Amino acid sequence: MTGDLCDFESPRQWRFTWEAQSHIPTLRLFLFDPQTKPLVQCRNLKVNVSLSQSLVMVTWFDDKEVSLRVPIPRVLIDDESPVRFTAFDDHIEVKLVLLLPVGHAIVSGFDSILNFSGDDENLNLDASTPLSVDSDIRNLSSSEGVHFYCQNCEFKLTRSPLRNFSEMPSVNWREVADNWFGACCCSFGGISEKLVTKFTNSYSCMKGMCLVNFATIVVCNEDLVGCNLSDLGGDEFHGVESDLIGDMGFDESTATSVSDPVIDEESKDKNIKDEEFGASIVCKDTDEESNLERLSDLCLESNLAGNEELEQGCCTHHVSEKLLNNEKLIESTKISENQKSFLNGFLGNIFMIRSSNLSKEVEWVEYFCPQCSTLLGAYPCANGSAPVDGGVRFFKCYLSTSLPAGGSKDFFRGYTLEKLFSTQLLDCAKDELSFRTVARDLKTRVPILQVVLTNSNSWSCTGYCSSTTSCMEPAPKLDLQPVIKVLFSECSKYTESEIRTMEDQIKNDLAGEVFMPRCQIEDIVESLVSAKNALPHSCSSLQGLSLSSMHI
């Protein structure tokens, strides 16, 4: 939830919260004060709406007259419909009828139509703007060079400005490749395997290159100030890049290329000639030697036994000698052991790692700001303590791309831990059809938080009321922000039977599980508890779980 929206405080600290659904033309107002029981104390309750002032004025008698005023968010209210209000034991509820639901296209473009300007409005627009990797890469690439700073202390993390940015592939890239090119031993099956090698080289962690995905960026340790992963993690890191270049026969210029592997394959005409079965494969190009030629030079011998095994595979029809040689070519593109975890998505987006993308061979070591010791990211280690690829994964929500942090030139100003978490919850619900998620500690695997998604189409804003006698200034401008409604509970408070039930739900695919650093989960819990307090007690729980909301 947002912070207090008015500096003026009523004597009893009455709080208001506006809520609406994307598809329902009703705006609900909750008014509550922990020290007051409206059903008993608010006698002769009256509610008046002033659209010209964008205010709701509430009055009642409790020994003396009490008057509160609440700013109305920018929505289209039907002034001909009656205002409905009810006093409950712990809150007052007011309902206004809208001309159009909040999620309607006309309402979504309301601000742009009215052409509002000013810092507050721009900040509100930033808060409601969806997070986009494409937009981030476009903004970063259009700059002459980008430094990254710690958002907490504004310490400059990079030695020199970074100018090369590329999107990190999705963790399910292998499924996509198989869907396009096939996964069997026939002709198109080989294409996806060739792409694996080119994928590995294109997205290896290299100096001067910044890889970007939804929640994190990957920066080479050589580009960071005061960063020595050997000192932080122990042994010298595995030379993934150098090993791969040496094994595959690529030079440095080829390894640093980030061109599309599919375009590369289609842009060169390769004439593979077999002088005789079992002989060397010769690849020619009239312009220049291609990557595939360098790989084919490594394939100097064929194995008749391997060809016989191939014929006994899923394809029962005759396999031509040319296809067999292509399969031999694929064998020459085998990757090193260090790269297997990377190719399976384990070293990509480390925010809310799913169980399917968690590797027992990879341990994540947290990376802290050299100046203020704030958690900024993590890097992968294998074989005990050796860093895998020399790249640090930074969480966008802890970084800024300019000073001051959060300013109009900061490309990451819209990223918060809360928004990242809620967006990933929605993705989990769409991909796995699971609306129940268990967050575990990345190191100990202990469950800490359970979250159940209940509504993904809500809007809300909150603040404190002002007294009509003490606050005569114009009402502050409010904007409803998109939120998701969730139920949550802390697993540390579970009984043994509740823990068994939760584990059974995970085992039976009735709940998903994600792995995060413990401090991030604790921050999420704090945010959920804060948002829970934006509703009266009678509206903040359901079926033994706490009801809350999160910005998206």
LUMDO-148277 format. One record per residue (C-alpha): residue in one letter; x, y, z. Coordinates in pm, 1 decimal. Example, Ala and Ser with C-alpha at 12.3 -4.5 7.8 and 13.67 -1.06 7.14 Angstrom:
! LUMDO-148277
PT   resn         px         py         pz
PT      A     1230.0     -450.0      780.0
PT      S     1367.0     -106.0      714.0
END
This chain:
! LUMDO-148277
PT   resn         px         py         pz
PT      M        0.0        0.0        0.0
PT      T      101.3      360.1      -47.8
PT      G      213.3      580.5      236.3
PT      D       16.1      855.0      408.8
PT      L     -135.5     1086.7      153.1
PT      C     -214.1     1385.7      375.9
PT      D       10.6     1553.4      630.8
PT      F     -289.0     1660.0      838.8
PT      E     -391.3     1409.4     1103.4
PT      S     -728.9     1387.8     1270.1
PT      P     -729.1     1357.7     1650.8
PT      R     -816.8      988.7     1635.2
PT      Q     -606.5      889.0     1333.6
PT      W     -893.9      777.0     1113.5
PT      R     -763.6      592.0      812.0
PT      F     -924.3      550.3      471.1
PT      T     -877.5      292.7      197.3
PT      W    -1037.0      303.9     -148.1
PT      E    -1088.0      -22.1     -337.1
PT      A    -1232.3     -116.2     -675.2
PT      Q    -1241.9     -413.9     -912.0
PT      S    -1136.9     -385.3    -1275.3
PT      H    -1470.2     -512.8    -1409.9
PT      I    -1721.4     -383.3    -1149.5
PT      P    -1841.6      -17.9    -1160.0
PT      T    -1833.4       27.8     -782.7
PT      L    -1589.5      221.5     -566.2
PT      R    -1570.5      118.7     -199.6
PT      L    -1440.6      333.5       85.0
PT      F    -1331.2      187.2      420.5
PT      L    -1305.5      429.7      714.1
PT      F    -1174.3      297.6     1044.4
PT      D    -1003.6      386.4     1369.4
PT      P     -887.5      114.4     1613.6
PT      Q    -1019.3      316.0     1908.3
PT      T    -1370.8      366.3     1770.6
PT      K    -1668.3      133.3     1723.3
PT      P    -1878.7      311.7     1458.6
PT      L    -2182.6       87.9     1506.6
PT      V    -2215.3      211.3     1865.2
PT      Q    -2044.0      549.1     1873.3
PT      C    -2121.7      710.6     1536.7
PT      R    -2474.3      838.8     1592.7
PT      N    -2662.1     1029.3     1323.8
PT      L    -2407.2      928.6     1058.9
PT      K    -2412.2     1138.0      740.7
PT      V    -2208.4     1113.0      419.9
PT      N    -2193.6     1387.4      156.4
PT      V    -2003.6     1378.9     -172.5
PT      S    -1862.8     1696.4     -326.3
PT      L    -1746.4     1615.7     -679.9
PT      S    -1635.3     1974.3     -740.5
PT      Q    -1388.0     1942.5     -451.5
PT      S    -1325.1     1568.5     -504.2
PT      L    -1414.0     1504.4     -140.2
PT      V    -1628.7     1274.1       68.6
PT      M    -1736.7     1443.3      393.9
PT      V    -1844.8     1220.1      682.0
PT      T    -2005.7     1356.6     1000.8
PT      W    -2159.0     1205.3     1312.8
PT      F    -2218.7     1279.8     1680.5
PT      D    -2014.3     1123.2     1960.9
PT      D    -2059.3     1358.1     2258.5
PT      K    -1975.4     1625.7     2004.8
PT      E    -1985.9     1658.2     1628.5
PT      V    -1704.3     1483.2     1444.9
PT      S    -1629.9     1567.5     1083.0
PT      L    -1386.4     1394.8      848.5
PT      R    -1305.0     1452.0      486.1
PT      V    -1163.0     1199.3      244.9
PT      P    -1011.0     1282.1      -97.4
PT      I    -1168.0     1097.0     -392.1
PT      P     -933.9      929.1     -641.9
PT      R     -953.8     1026.5    -1006.7
PT      V    -1236.0      807.2    -1134.7
PT      L    -1560.6      865.3    -1323.6
PT      I    -1835.4      880.9    -1059.1
PT      D    -2205.1      867.5    -1145.1
PT      D    -2340.3     1176.0     -962.7
PT      E    -2701.6     1071.2    -1019.6
PT      S    -2667.5      744.6     -827.6
PT      P    -2729.7      747.4     -451.0
PT      V    -2445.3      717.0     -202.6
PT      R    -2471.8      405.0       13.8
PT      F    -2302.1      382.5      351.6
PT      T    -2312.0      149.3      651.8
PT      A    -2159.2      158.1      999.7
PT      F    -2005.1     -170.6     1114.8
PT      D    -1849.1     -267.4     1443.9
PT      D    -1496.4     -162.8     1343.0
PT      H    -1538.7       49.8     1028.2
PT      I    -1762.7      262.9      809.6
PT      E    -1816.6      152.1      451.0
PT      V    -1921.1      389.2      172.2
PT      K    -2009.4      276.6     -181.6
PT      L    -2007.4      503.2     -487.1
PT      V    -2135.0      403.4     -831.1
PT      L    -1898.6      457.9    -1124.9
PT      L    -1987.1      542.5    -1482.6
PT      L    -1723.7      294.5    -1603.0
PT      P    -1517.5       28.0    -1423.2
PT      V    -1166.7      131.6    -1324.6
PT      G    -1012.8     -118.4    -1567.0
PT      H    -1200.3       20.8    -1869.3
PT      A     -981.5      143.6    -2158.2
PT      I    -1125.1      496.2    -2137.4
PT      V    -1047.7      517.9    -1767.1
PT      S     -698.7      374.6    -1821.6
PT      G     -621.0      663.2    -2056.5
PT      F     -789.7      917.7    -1833.5
PT      D     -468.3     1085.3    -1721.7
PT      S     -328.1     1114.9    -2072.9
PT      I     -655.9     1259.9    -2201.8
PT      L     -658.0     1527.8    -1933.7
PT      N     -282.6     1577.7    -1985.0
PT      F     -195.2     1604.4    -1617.8
PT      S      154.9     1730.2    -1541.4
PT      G      374.1     1762.1    -1235.3
PT      D      613.2     1550.6    -1034.5
PT      D      343.7     1379.1     -825.8
PT      E      150.3     1272.8    -1133.0
PT      N      463.8     1149.8    -1308.1
PT      L      554.6      943.4    -1003.8
PT      N      206.2      793.1     -997.3
PT      L      232.9      704.9    -1365.1
PT      D      571.1      538.8    -1301.3
PT      A      418.9      336.0    -1017.4
PT      S      140.4      203.0    -1239.5
PT      T      354.2      142.2    -1550.4
PT      P      405.8     -231.1    -1618.8
PT      L      762.8     -358.8    -1589.7
PT      S      915.6     -444.0    -1928.0
PT      V     1248.5     -599.1    -2025.1
PT      D     1218.8     -461.4    -2378.9
PT      S     1173.2     -111.2    -2244.6
PT      D     1472.5     -150.1    -2012.0
PT      I     1702.6     -269.9    -2290.4
PT      R     1580.8        6.5    -2520.3
PT      N     1645.5      273.7    -2256.9
PT      L     1983.1      132.4    -2154.8
PT      S     2104.2       88.7    -2513.0
PT      S     1996.1      439.5    -2616.1
PT      S     2223.0      591.6    -2350.5
PT      E     2583.1      676.4    -2426.2
PT      G     2686.7      464.9    -2130.4
PT      V     2530.9      351.0    -1804.1
PT      H     2673.2      326.6    -1454.8
PT      F     2495.8      121.8    -1190.0
PT      Y     2461.6      252.9     -834.2
PT      C     2357.8      109.2     -501.2
PT      Q     2008.7      245.5     -442.9
PT      N     2062.4      267.3      -67.8
PT      C     2391.3      463.8      -43.9
PT      E     2435.4      569.1     -412.0
PT      F     2776.4      399.6     -430.0
PT      K     2895.2      360.7     -791.8
PT      L     2933.8      -11.2     -857.4
PT      T     3078.0      -10.1    -1211.4
PT      R     3432.6       86.3    -1308.2
PT      S     3330.7      240.7    -1640.3
PT      P     2999.6      298.1    -1823.5
PT      L     2847.0      -13.0    -1982.8
PT      R     2726.4       22.0    -2342.1
PT      N     2640.8     -332.7    -2451.7
PT      F     2310.6     -480.6    -2333.3
PT      S     2138.1     -803.3    -2431.6
PT      E     1830.8     -985.9    -2307.9
PT      M     1888.3    -1300.3    -2107.5
PT      P     1710.8    -1597.7    -2271.1
PT      S     1409.1    -1749.8    -2103.2
PT      V     1467.3    -2047.1    -1874.5
PT      N     1240.5    -2256.3    -2097.8
PT      W     1443.9    -2182.0    -2410.7
PT      R     1508.9    -2554.8    -2471.7
PT      E     1135.6    -2626.9    -2490.9
PT      V     1096.7    -2341.9    -2737.8
PT      A     1382.9    -2471.0    -2951.2
PT      D     1237.3    -2822.6    -2957.7
PT      N      894.7    -2689.7    -3049.8
PT      W     1042.1    -2503.8    -3345.4
PT      F     1301.3    -2748.1    -3467.0
PT      G     1206.6    -3084.5    -3320.0
PT      A     1381.6    -3297.0    -3061.0
PT      C     1430.1    -3630.7    -3233.5
PT      C     1719.9    -3760.3    -3439.9
PT      C     1576.3    -3652.5    -3776.2
PT      S     1702.6    -3356.2    -3978.5
PT      F     1549.5    -3067.3    -3785.4
PT      G     1640.1    -3219.2    -3450.2
PT      G     2001.8    -3128.8    -3511.9
PT      I     1928.7    -2759.8    -3559.5
PT      S     1814.7    -2706.0    -3201.4
PT      E     2131.5    -2874.2    -3072.8
PT      K     2348.1    -2650.5    -3291.7
PT      L     2171.5    -2351.3    -3143.2
PT      V     2267.9    -2470.6    -2796.0
PT      T     2636.6    -2408.3    -2859.3
PT      K     2581.4    -2071.7    -3023.6
PT      F     2344.3    -1978.3    -2742.1
PT      T     2611.5    -2061.6    -2486.3
PT      N     2873.0    -1844.9    -2653.8
PT      S     2638.8    -1553.9    -2717.9
PT      Y     2526.0    -1531.7    -2357.0
PT      S     2841.9    -1610.2    -2166.4
PT      C     2931.7    -1355.4    -1899.4
PT      M     3191.5    -1125.7    -2056.4
PT      K     3357.0     -795.2    -1972.3
PT      G     3169.1     -496.4    -2111.5
PT      M     2845.5     -692.6    -2164.2
PT      C     2538.5     -657.8    -1940.5
PT      L     2271.2     -926.9    -1962.4
PT      V     1917.0     -820.0    -1871.8
PT      N     1609.8    -1015.5    -1769.9
PT      F     1288.9     -929.2    -1587.5
PT      A     1416.2     -900.8    -1230.3
PT      T     1796.1     -898.7    -1256.8
PT      I     2096.3     -792.2    -1460.1
PT      V     2422.7     -983.8    -1494.9
PT      V     2749.2     -787.0    -1483.3
PT      C     3096.5     -933.3    -1520.5
PT      N     3308.1     -902.5    -1204.6
PT      E     3580.2     -728.5    -1407.5
PT      D     3341.4     -438.6    -1464.3
PT      L     3270.7     -391.6    -1091.5
PT      V     3452.1     -175.3     -840.7
PT      G     3625.7     -369.8     -565.8
PT      C     3487.8     -704.3     -675.7
PT      N     3701.2    -1017.9     -657.0
PT      L     3485.7    -1328.1     -662.9
PT      S     3783.3    -1546.1     -573.2
PT      D     3813.0    -1360.6     -243.2
PT      L     3437.6    -1358.2     -184.7
PT      G     3364.9    -1714.3     -283.2
PT      G     3690.5    -1898.7     -233.0
PT      D     3870.5    -2063.2     -523.3
PT      E     3931.1    -1915.9     -865.1
PT      F     3615.8    -1930.1    -1075.6
PT      H     3567.9    -2179.2    -1355.3
PT      G     3671.3    -2032.3    -1687.1
PT      V     3344.2    -2101.5    -1863.8
PT      E     3410.6    -1851.1    -2136.9
PT      S     3770.8    -1950.4    -2200.9
PT      D     3699.0    -2322.8    -2170.4
PT      L     3416.0    -2299.2    -2417.3
PT      I     3618.0    -2094.4    -2664.5
PT      G     3904.9    -2340.2    -2646.3
PT      D     3687.1    -2648.7    -2671.8
PT      M     3473.9    -2519.6    -2956.4
PT      G     3749.3    -2358.4    -3161.5
PT      F     3609.2    -2004.6    -3142.9
PT      D     3823.6    -1696.5    -3128.8
PT      E     3749.0    -1403.9    -2895.3
PT      S     3563.3    -1202.9    -3156.8
PT      T     3326.8    -1490.6    -3219.0
PT      A     3265.8    -1546.3    -2847.6
PT      T     3173.4    -1182.3    -2786.8
PT      S     2922.8    -1178.1    -3067.5
PT      V     2561.0    -1145.5    -2955.7
PT      S     2397.4    -1188.5    -3293.0
PT      D     2094.1    -1405.0    -3340.7
PT      P     2203.0    -1766.4    -3393.1
PT      V     1909.9    -1839.3    -3622.0
PT      I     1997.3    -1547.7    -3849.9
PT      D     2361.2    -1656.8    -3853.8
PT      E     2262.4    -2005.5    -3964.9
PT      E     2039.9    -1875.9    -4243.3
PT      S     2279.3    -1603.8    -4361.6
PT      K     2555.9    -1841.7    -4467.9
PT      D     2538.0    -2105.4    -4739.8
PT      K     2718.3    -2413.8    -4625.1
PT      N     2822.0    -2677.0    -4875.7
PT      I     2905.8    -2996.4    -4691.8
PT      K     3066.7    -3256.0    -4906.3
PT      D     3138.3    -3614.0    -4803.0
PT      E     3413.8    -3768.6    -5010.8
PT      E     3333.0    -4108.1    -4863.4
PT      F     3140.4    -4245.4    -4572.5
PT      G     3347.9    -4208.6    -4255.0
PT      A     3577.9    -3944.2    -4403.1
PT      S     3640.5    -3586.1    -4298.0
PT      I     3369.0    -3324.2    -4341.0
PT      V     3468.6    -3016.1    -4539.9
PT      C     3267.4    -2693.1    -4509.6
PT      K     3319.4    -2401.8    -4747.7
PT      D     3198.8    -2042.6    -4755.1
PT      T     3274.9    -1799.0    -5034.6
PT      D     3284.3    -1497.0    -4801.1
PT      E     3448.0    -1599.1    -4473.5
PT      E     3487.6    -1899.7    -4247.7
PT      S     3173.4    -1948.5    -4041.5
PT      N     3135.3    -2076.1    -3689.1
PT      L     2991.5    -2398.3    -3821.0
PT      E     3302.4    -2451.4    -4038.2
PT      R     3524.9    -2418.0    -3734.9
PT      L     3313.2    -2672.6    -3554.2
PT      S     3313.6    -2906.5    -3852.2
PT      D     3693.4    -2898.7    -3868.0
PT      L     3689.9    -3060.7    -3526.3
PT      C     3479.0    -3348.1    -3653.3
PT      L     3760.9    -3540.2    -3828.4
PT      E     3635.3    -3891.5    -3782.2
PT      S     3302.9    -4069.1    -3795.1
PT      N     3194.7    -4369.0    -3595.4
PT      L     3007.9    -4642.4    -3779.0
PT      A     2875.1    -4777.6    -3451.8
PT      G     2729.9    -4434.4    -3373.4
PT      N     2559.6    -4431.7    -3713.2
PT      E     2406.0    -4773.3    -3646.4
PT      E     2271.2    -4653.3    -3312.1
PT      L     2119.0    -4353.6    -3481.5
PT      E     1938.2    -4573.5    -3734.1
PT      Q     1787.7    -4768.2    -3444.2
PT      G     1642.5    -4448.5    -3292.6
PT      C     1297.2    -4297.0    -3330.9
PT      C     1326.3    -4257.5    -3709.7
PT      T     1284.9    -4595.0    -3884.5
PT      H     1321.7    -4456.5    -4234.9
PT      H     1650.8    -4439.5    -4418.0
PT      V     1885.4    -4170.8    -4287.1
PT      S     2107.7    -4021.4    -4552.7
PT      E     2481.8    -3992.9    -4514.9
PT      K     2448.4    -3615.5    -4505.1
PT      L     2218.9    -3629.6    -4202.1
PT      L     2452.3    -3870.0    -4028.7
PT      N     2739.2    -3631.9    -4079.2
PT      N     2525.6    -3353.4    -3939.6
PT      E     2469.9    -3563.1    -3630.2
PT      K     2846.2    -3607.4    -3602.8
PT      L     2875.5    -3230.9    -3627.7
PT      I     2639.5    -3191.4    -3334.8
PT      E     2858.3    -3423.8    -3128.9
PT      S     3143.5    -3177.9    -3178.5
PT      T     2934.8    -2902.7    -3019.9
PT      K     2912.8    -3066.6    -2681.3
PT      I     2939.6    -2819.5    -2397.5
PT      S     3150.2    -2834.3    -2086.3
PT      E     3011.4    -2959.7    -1758.1
PT      N     3018.3    -2608.3    -1615.0
PT      Q     2773.0    -2487.6    -1876.5
PT      K     2504.5    -2749.1    -1817.6
PT      S     2355.9    -2568.1    -1520.7
PT      F     2356.9    -2244.4    -1716.5
PT      L     2181.5    -2400.6    -2014.5
PT      N     1914.7    -2547.7    -1789.8
PT      G     1827.4    -2201.0    -1665.5
PT      F     1984.1    -2236.3    -1321.8
PT      L     2212.7    -1936.4    -1367.6
PT      G     1962.6    -1703.1    -1531.0
PT      N     1691.6    -1520.2    -1338.3
PT      I     1767.9    -1589.1     -971.5
PT      F     1466.6    -1399.6     -838.2
PT      M     1209.8    -1645.5     -703.1
PT      I     1384.4    -1955.2     -838.9
PT      R     1140.0    -2234.9     -911.2
PT      S     1214.0    -2585.4     -794.4
PT      S     1246.6    -2704.4    -1155.5
PT      N     1529.1    -2452.8    -1209.5
PT      L     1718.1    -2525.9     -889.0
PT      S     2044.1    -2716.3     -912.9
PT      K     2210.0    -2904.5     -629.5
PT      E     2541.8    -2842.2     -802.1
PT      V     2510.0    -2464.4     -779.9
PT      E     2528.3    -2264.5     -458.1
PT      W     2426.8    -1898.5     -458.1
PT      V     2653.2    -1661.9     -264.4
PT      E     2500.1    -1327.6     -169.9
PT      Y     2670.5    -1012.5     -297.6
PT      F     2660.7     -699.1      -80.3
PT      C     2734.3     -334.5     -147.8
PT      P     3105.7     -265.4      -77.1
PT      Q     3012.1       56.4      103.9
PT      C     2687.0        3.5      299.4
PT      S     2672.6     -380.7      303.1
PT      T     2318.9     -383.7      160.3
PT      L     2219.1     -699.3      -29.0
PT      L     2242.1     -626.6     -402.1
PT      G     2248.1     -967.9     -567.4
PT      A     2421.0    -1303.9     -577.3
PT      Y     2660.9    -1508.2     -787.0
PT      P     2673.9    -1885.5     -852.8
PT      C     2941.4    -2115.3     -716.4
PT      A     3009.2    -2481.3     -787.6
PT      N     3238.6    -2755.7     -661.3
PT      G     3236.7    -2624.8     -310.1
PT      S     3322.2    -2257.4     -345.5
PT      A     3444.8    -2184.3     -697.5
PT      P     3247.6    -1910.7     -884.4
PT      V     3101.0    -2053.8    -1202.1
PT      D     3124.2    -1777.1    -1460.8
PT      G     3251.8    -1458.4    -1296.9
PT      G     2917.2    -1282.7    -1328.0
PT      V     2718.6    -1112.5    -1049.9
PT      R     2337.0    -1116.3    -1070.1
PT      F     2202.5     -784.6     -939.0
PT      F     1839.3     -733.6     -841.6
PT      K     1697.3     -434.0    -1026.8
PT      C     1496.9     -325.0     -724.1
PT      Y     1822.9     -252.2     -537.4
PT      L     1995.0      -59.8     -819.9
PT      S     1967.5      278.4     -987.6
PT      T     2106.6      384.4    -1323.6
PT      S     2156.0      752.1    -1235.6
PT      L     2169.0      990.0     -942.7
PT      P     1965.1     1073.9     -750.5
PT      A     1824.5      723.8     -710.1
PT      G     1460.3      709.9     -811.2
PT      G     1485.2     1025.8    -1021.1
PT      S     1331.4     1076.0    -1363.7
PT      K     1649.4      950.9    -1535.1
PT      D     1670.6      634.0    -1329.7
PT      F     1557.5      354.3    -1562.4
PT      F     1496.2      119.7    -1266.8
PT      R     1288.0      365.0    -1061.0
PT      G      971.5      160.6    -1115.1
PT      Y     1121.0     -159.2     -975.2
PT      T     1041.8     -254.0     -617.1
PT      L     1071.8     -586.6     -439.8
PT      E      694.8     -587.5     -392.2
PT      K      618.9     -535.3     -762.8
PT      L      869.9     -798.3     -870.4
PT      F      724.2    -1051.2     -627.3
PT      S      361.0     -987.1     -724.1
PT      T      438.1     -999.1    -1097.6
PT      Q      616.3    -1331.9    -1056.5
PT      L      321.3    -1465.5     -855.6
PT      L       96.1    -1388.0    -1150.6
PT      D      337.4    -1563.9    -1386.8
PT      C      342.8    -1872.1    -1162.2
PT      A      -37.4    -1877.5    -1163.4
PT      K      -46.0    -1857.9    -1543.8
PT      D      233.0    -2105.4    -1616.6
PT      E      163.4    -2365.8    -1350.2
PT      L     -206.3    -2299.3    -1284.8
PT      S     -119.9    -2279.9     -916.2
PT      F     -254.8    -1995.8     -705.7
PT      R      -78.4    -2113.1     -390.0
PT      T      296.6    -2045.9     -357.6
PT      V      541.3    -2139.2      -81.8
PT      A      854.6    -1925.1      -49.4
PT      R     1157.0    -2110.4       90.1
PT      D     1495.4    -1992.5      209.9
PT      L     1739.9    -2033.1      -79.3
PT      K     2012.9    -2173.4      147.6
PT      T     1833.8    -2384.3      405.5
PT      R     1526.9    -2476.7      191.4
PT      V     1308.4    -2406.3      497.8
PT      P      956.2    -2276.4      415.5
PT      I      903.1    -1920.9      543.1
PT      L      596.3    -1778.1      369.0
PT      Q      283.2    -1915.1      203.5
PT      V       86.7    -1688.9      -32.4
PT      V     -247.7    -1759.8     -202.0
PT      L     -349.9    -1540.9     -495.8
PT      T     -721.0    -1452.6     -467.8
PT      N     -773.1    -1158.9     -705.2
PT      S     -548.7    -1020.7     -977.2
PT      N     -775.3     -735.7    -1092.2
PT      S     -800.1     -497.2     -798.2
PT      W     -722.9     -128.2     -752.3
PT      S     -650.7       49.7     -427.4
PT      C     -505.4      352.3     -248.3
PT      T     -488.6      449.2      118.4
PT      G     -411.2      735.9      351.7
PT      Y     -525.5      923.4      661.2
PT      C     -834.3     1140.0      688.4
PT      S     -828.0     1507.7      773.1
PT      S    -1061.9     1704.2      994.2
PT      T    -1284.1     1964.1      826.0
PT      T    -1196.9     2209.9     1102.2
PT      S     -819.3     2168.4     1088.8
PT      C     -749.3     2099.6      721.0
PT      M     -884.6     2370.5      491.3
PT      E     -638.2     2324.7      205.7
PT      P     -737.9     2161.4     -125.6
PT      A     -769.4     1785.5     -114.9
PT      P     -462.7     1592.4     -229.4
PT      K     -483.6     1420.9     -568.1
PT      L     -521.2     1045.8     -547.1
PT      D     -471.3      771.0     -803.4
PT      L     -589.8      414.9     -767.6
PT      Q     -299.3      174.8     -817.7
PT      P     -330.7     -179.6     -956.8
PT      V     -287.1     -444.9     -688.5
PT      I     -335.0     -815.2     -640.2
PT      K     -527.3     -955.2     -344.8
PT      V     -355.2    -1235.2     -154.8
PT      L     -391.8    -1447.8      153.9
PT      F      -68.7    -1511.5      341.4
PT      S       68.9    -1684.5      648.0
PT      E      412.7    -1724.4      802.9
PT      C      523.0    -2087.3      801.6
PT      S      719.2    -2044.2     1125.8
PT      K      385.2    -2036.3     1307.3
PT      Y      262.4    -2363.1     1153.5
PT      T      192.0    -2674.9     1353.8
PT      E      331.0    -3011.6     1242.6
PT      S       -0.2    -3108.8     1082.4
PT      E      -14.8    -2780.4      890.4
PT      I      338.5    -2833.8      763.3
PT      R      249.8    -3187.0      646.2
PT      T      -58.9    -3051.6      468.2
PT      M      150.6    -2787.7      293.9
PT      E      412.6    -3041.0      183.9
PT      D      139.2    -3269.3       49.8
PT      Q       -4.1    -2981.1     -153.2
PT      I      338.0    -2919.5     -306.0
PT      K      386.3    -3290.4     -375.8
PT      N       48.0    -3314.1     -547.1
PT      D      109.7    -2999.2     -754.1
PT      L     -159.2    -2808.0     -565.6
PT      A       98.9    -2548.9     -462.6
PT      G      412.3    -2414.5     -623.2
PT      E      736.8    -2337.4     -445.7
PT      V     1002.9    -2074.1     -503.7
PT      F     1342.0    -2014.4     -343.6
PT      M     1464.4    -1670.9     -234.8
PT      P     1720.3    -1515.3        2.3
PT      R     1574.6    -1509.3      352.0
PT      C     1607.5    -1131.5      388.8
PT      Q     1394.9    -1079.0       76.3
PT      I     1118.0    -1304.9      207.0
PT      E     1124.3    -1119.4      538.7
PT      D     1087.6     -787.7      353.4
PT      I      790.6     -931.8      162.4
PT      V      628.8    -1038.2      489.6
PT      E      678.4     -688.5      630.5
PT      S      517.1     -538.9      319.9
PT      L      219.8     -777.4      343.5
PT      V      165.9     -695.6      711.3
PT      S      177.9     -322.3      634.2
PT      A      -78.4     -360.3      355.5
PT      K     -296.8     -573.0      583.1
PT      N     -317.3     -280.2      824.8
PT      A     -475.8      -68.6      550.0
PT      L     -801.8     -258.0      607.5
PT      P    -1014.1     -289.2      921.1
PT      H     -959.6     -601.0     1128.6
PT      S    -1289.0     -761.6     1022.5
PT      C    -1182.2     -737.1      655.5
PT      S     -820.3     -850.0      692.4
PT      S     -853.3    -1226.1      736.1
PT      L    -1017.7    -1524.0      569.1
PT      Q    -1012.7    -1895.0      651.0
PT      G     -741.0    -1847.0      910.8
PT      L     -511.6    -1659.3      669.7
PT      S     -433.9    -1288.2      663.9
PT      L     -578.9    -1088.5      374.4
PT      S     -351.1     -831.3      215.1
PT      S     -256.3     -675.0     -118.0
PT      M       53.1     -605.1     -326.8
PT      H      124.7     -351.5     -599.2
PT      I      182.9     -480.3     -953.2
END
